[in-house]
């Protein structure tokens, strides 16, 4: 079954012992879209990603990925279907070099041992070289990941995610803890990846949202979609202003 919608969420409720983390939520996004999701703390943003990846199962409703209902599908199978997730804290192999981190992910049959002691094939080296260029870390390819800045670790992990060739990238607060320059670099990377991937980015940093939100922003509140629209429309919506403690989004 083919669909122009890569992701459709219908009447989704997640009930944790009487607390509805998500409440009759409806959401959809087109293939090839970069969608930014914002909302105050407790709005259900992380739970939203958890249910897409199968970490949490819906109490009610369903999740369709490329037209396929993935409810009750195990996490590893959802990953194999083409959904990749980047968490808030970078998860990289600190004692391996940047190149070795990418090489390990590009070659799923490898172990850490074989990555360190076996020479990669030419096609694998080309893939890694392309990823290094994409994430802007060519000059630090042979540096141990532990020596990277926080922003560089973020870009490395995004590169490791892209190496798995997912159709949908889920990125949770990629600008958290970054300097202004690093924030701009990560934003530029996501915009570049959006040319060939569908991406959902959850973010609190509104300057970063303005940088990458080239289409539609979704606002979550109390587990439901409060409103959707361009960044200008969203930040001037009275409901959104009220949700953000009566203050305009800055």
C-alpha positions as CSV (number, residue, x, y, z in Angstrom):
1,X,0.0,0.0,0.0
2,X,1.4,3.4,-1.0
3,X,0.5,6.7,0.7
4,X,1.7,10.3,0.5
5,X,1.4,10.3,4.3
6,X,4.4,8.8,5.9
7,X,2.8,8.9,9.4
8,X,-0.8,9.0,10.5
9,X,-1.9,8.9,14.1
10,X,-5.6,8.4,14.7
11,X,-7.5,9.0,18.0
12,X,-4.5,8.0,20.0
13,X,-4.8,7.7,23.8
14,X,-2.1,6.6,26.2
15,X,-3.4,6.0,29.7
16,X,-0.9,5.5,32.6
17,X,-3.0,4.4,35.6
18,X,-5.6,7.0,35.0
19,X,-3.3,9.8,33.7
20,X,-3.7,10.4,29.9
21,X,-0.2,11.2,28.7
22,X,-1.8,11.4,25.2
23,X,-5.5,12.2,24.9
24,X,-7.4,11.4,21.6
25,X,-4.5,12.8,19.6
26,X,-4.7,13.0,15.8
27,X,-1.7,13.8,13.7
28,X,-0.4,13.3,10.2
29,X,2.6,14.3,8.1
30,X,3.6,14.0,4.4
31,X,6.5,12.0,3.1
32,X,9.5,14.3,2.8
33,X,8.2,16.8,5.4
34,X,10.2,18.3,8.3
35,X,7.7,18.8,11.1
36,X,8.7,20.6,14.3
37,X,6.7,19.8,17.5
38,X,6.6,22.2,20.4
39,X,4.7,22.4,23.6
40,X,5.2,23.1,27.3
41,X,6.6,20.6,29.7
42,X,4.2,17.7,30.3
43,X,2.5,18.2,26.9
44,X,3.2,14.6,25.9
45,X,6.0,15.2,23.4
46,X,8.4,12.4,24.5
47,X,5.4,10.0,24.9
48,X,4.5,10.9,21.3
49,X,7.9,9.6,20.1
50,X,7.7,6.6,22.4
51,X,4.5,5.4,20.8
52,X,5.8,5.9,17.3
53,X,8.8,3.7,18.0
54,X,6.8,1.1,19.9
55,X,8.4,1.8,23.3
56,X,4.8,2.5,24.6
57,X,1.7,0.8,23.3
58,X,-1.5,2.8,22.7
59,X,-4.4,2.3,25.1
60,X,-6.7,3.4,22.2
61,X,-6.2,4.5,18.6
62,X,-3.6,3.5,16.1
63,X,-0.3,4.5,14.4
64,X,0.1,4.1,10.6
65,X,3.6,4.2,9.1
66,X,3.5,4.3,5.3
67,X,0.0,3.1,5.5
68,X,0.8,0.1,7.8
69,X,-0.7,-0.2,11.3
70,X,2.3,-0.7,13.6
71,X,0.4,-1.1,16.8
72,X,1.8,-4.0,18.8
73,X,4.8,-4.2,16.6
74,X,8.1,-4.7,18.6
75,X,10.5,-1.8,18.8
76,X,13.3,-3.6,16.8
77,X,10.8,-4.4,14.0
78,X,9.7,-0.8,13.8
79,X,13.3,0.3,13.5
80,X,13.7,-2.2,10.6
81,X,10.6,-0.8,8.9
82,X,12.5,2.6,8.6
83,X,12.0,4.7,11.8
84,X,15.1,6.0,13.5
85,X,15.2,7.9,16.8
86,X,17.7,10.2,18.3
87,X,17.4,10.8,22.0
88,X,18.2,14.0,23.9
89,X,21.5,12.8,25.2
90,X,24.0,11.7,22.5
91,X,24.6,8.0,22.4
92,X,27.9,7.4,20.7
93,X,30.9,5.2,21.4
94,X,33.2,7.6,23.2
95,X,36.4,5.5,23.0
96,X,36.0,5.0,19.2
97,X,36.9,7.6,16.7
98,X,34.3,9.5,14.7
99,X,35.1,7.4,11.7
100,X,34.9,4.1,13.7
101,X,31.5,5.1,15.1
102,X,30.1,5.6,11.6
103,X,31.8,2.5,10.3
104,X,30.3,0.4,13.0
105,X,26.7,1.6,12.2
106,X,27.2,1.4,8.4
107,X,28.1,-2.3,8.8
108,X,25.5,-3.8,11.0
109,X,27.1,-7.3,11.0
110,X,30.2,-5.9,12.6
111,X,31.3,-6.0,16.2
112,X,33.3,-3.3,17.9
113,X,36.3,-5.7,17.8
114,X,36.1,-6.1,14.0
115,X,35.6,-2.4,13.5
116,X,38.8,-1.7,15.3
117,X,41.0,-4.4,13.7
118,X,39.6,-5.2,10.2
119,X,39.9,-2.9,7.2
120,X,36.5,-1.7,5.9
121,X,35.5,-2.5,2.3
122,X,35.8,0.3,-0.3
123,X,32.0,0.8,-0.6
124,X,31.8,1.1,3.2
125,X,34.6,3.7,3.2
126,X,32.8,5.8,0.6
127,X,29.6,5.7,2.7
128,X,31.5,6.8,5.8
129,X,33.3,9.5,3.8
130,X,29.9,10.8,2.6
131,X,28.5,10.8,6.1
132,X,31.5,12.6,7.5
133,X,31.0,15.3,4.8
134,X,27.3,15.5,5.6
135,X,27.7,16.0,9.3
136,X,30.7,18.4,8.8
137,X,33.2,16.3,10.8
138,X,35.7,15.3,8.1
139,X,38.5,17.2,9.9
140,X,37.8,15.3,13.2
141,X,37.3,11.8,11.6
142,X,40.2,10.2,13.5
143,X,39.5,11.9,16.8
144,X,38.1,9.9,19.7
145,X,34.4,10.8,20.1
146,X,35.0,11.7,23.7
147,X,37.0,14.7,22.6
148,X,34.1,16.2,20.6
149,X,32.0,19.1,21.8
150,X,28.4,18.4,22.8
151,X,27.2,19.8,19.4
152,X,29.7,17.7,17.5
153,X,28.5,14.6,19.4
154,X,24.9,15.5,18.4
155,X,25.9,15.7,14.8
156,X,27.8,12.4,15.0
157,X,24.8,10.7,16.5
158,X,22.5,12.1,13.8
159,X,25.1,10.8,11.2
160,X,25.0,7.4,12.9
161,X,21.2,7.4,12.6
162,X,21.3,8.4,8.9
163,X,23.7,5.5,8.3
164,X,20.9,3.1,9.1
165,X,18.9,4.6,6.2
166,X,15.6,5.3,8.0
167,X,12.7,6.9,6.1
168,X,11.6,8.8,9.2
169,X,14.0,10.5,11.6
170,X,12.7,11.3,15.1
171,X,14.9,13.9,16.8
172,X,14.3,14.8,20.4
173,X,15.6,18.3,21.4
174,X,18.7,18.3,19.3
175,X,19.5,21.9,20.3
176,X,19.5,21.3,24.0
177,X,22.7,22.5,25.7
178,X,24.3,23.8,22.5
179,X,26.0,27.1,21.9
180,X,24.5,29.4,19.3
181,X,27.1,28.3,16.7
182,X,26.5,24.6,17.4
183,X,22.7,25.2,17.3
184,X,23.0,26.8,13.8
185,X,25.2,23.8,12.6
186,X,22.7,21.2,13.8
187,X,19.9,23.2,12.3
188,X,21.7,23.3,8.9
189,X,22.3,19.6,9.1
190,X,18.6,18.8,9.7
191,X,17.6,21.1,6.8
192,X,20.1,19.3,4.6
193,X,18.8,15.9,5.7
194,X,15.2,17.0,5.1
195,X,15.9,17.1,1.4
196,X,16.0,13.3,1.4
197,X,14.2,12.2,4.7
198,X,11.0,12.8,6.6
199,X,11.9,14.3,10.0
200,X,10.1,15.0,13.2
201,X,12.0,17.3,15.6
202,X,10.8,18.1,19.1
203,X,12.3,21.3,20.4
204,X,12.1,24.0,23.1
205,X,14.6,26.5,21.6
206,X,12.3,28.8,19.6
207,X,15.2,30.4,17.7
208,X,16.1,26.9,16.6
209,X,12.5,26.2,15.6
210,X,12.4,29.4,13.5
211,X,15.6,28.2,11.8
212,X,14.3,24.8,10.7
213,X,10.5,25.2,10.6
214,X,10.1,25.7,6.9
215,X,6.5,24.5,6.8
216,X,4.2,23.5,9.6
217,X,4.7,23.5,13.4
218,X,2.5,21.3,15.6
219,X,1.8,22.5,19.2
220,X,1.0,19.8,21.8
221,X,-0.8,20.6,25.0
222,X,-2.1,18.1,27.6
223,X,-1.6,15.2,25.3
224,X,-3.5,16.6,22.3
225,X,-2.8,18.8,19.3
226,X,-3.6,22.3,20.3
227,X,-2.9,23.9,16.9
228,X,-0.9,23.6,13.7
229,X,0.4,26.2,11.3
230,X,3.5,28.2,10.3
231,X,5.7,29.5,13.1
232,X,4.2,33.0,12.8
233,X,0.7,31.6,13.0
234,X,1.5,29.5,15.9
235,X,3.3,32.1,18.0
236,X,0.4,34.6,17.5
237,X,-2.3,32.1,18.3
238,X,-4.1,33.1,21.6
239,X,-4.4,29.5,22.7
240,X,-0.6,29.0,22.4
241,X,0.2,32.3,24.2
242,X,-2.1,31.2,27.0
243,X,-0.5,27.8,27.3
244,X,2.9,29.3,27.6
245,X,2.0,31.0,30.9
246,X,0.3,34.0,29.3
247,X,3.6,35.1,27.7
248,X,4.3,35.4,23.9
249,X,6.8,32.8,22.6
250,X,10.2,34.4,22.4
